[in-house]
Amino acid sequence: NAGVTQTPKFQVLKTGQSMTLQCAQDMNHEYMSWYRQDPGMGLRLIHYSVGAGITDQGEVPNGYNVSRSTTEDFPLRLLSAAPSQTSVYFCASSLQGGSYEQYFGPGTRLTVT
Amino acid sequence: GESVGLHLPTLSVQEGDNSIINCAYSNSASDYFIWYKQESGKGPQFIIDIRSNMDKRQGQRVTVLLNKTVKHLSLQIAATQPGDSAVYFCAENRYTGANSKLTFGKGITLSVRP
């Protein structure tokens, strides 16, 4: 099993550009989530999905969109990048919700200039 | 415990000593707690978890203690090694309506002195 994979590892965007961060898992997990991590901060939940076709907002959803068309994939879209979105982004998956261990991907480091 | 601002609190221990990392959680209804370790440049890695119907759980060299009365969680690492140097996060599972989500603390840096 590859676990949770994320692409790209690094990305630089200009303000106003859009892009999609990719996340995939091969563990047949129902629950997937996106977090951002800023210096000196813990992980903050952006969006999550409890299964294919179902998504919901987390703590900091503004400026991001998600969709879940398959169990395996959970892409995160930045609609119009802003410097405040400079961060490290982690995707995670678990069997069911927050009451089970979440497996994290290696992260995507995004810089918006 | 929890940190505010940009700088994570740091715990410095001598190699071979035991480490105790503390965490305060906020929601008395949280039913699941988990400790993660994050090394530089990597994603968080599971260490150990505990459900609210327990007050202690042991793993290999690690023990998690849960005190629901004061909403306190601790991670004990026995015979700390240089490879234990990392940032440690506690997380609690909170229910919001029909769904549950993990909420993370801000993290504590463990530094192991040789």
Interface residues (C-beta under 8 A of the other chain):
Chain A: V4 S33 Y35 P39 G40 M41 G42 L43 R44 L45 Y48 V50 D56 G58 E59 F90 A92 G97 G98 S99 Y100 E101 Q102 Y103 F104 G105 P106 G107
Chain B: S3 G5 L6 H7 L8 D31 Y32 I34 Y36 G41 K42 G43 P44 Q45 F46 D49 F89 N93 R94 N99 S100 K101 L102 T103 F104 G105 K106 G107
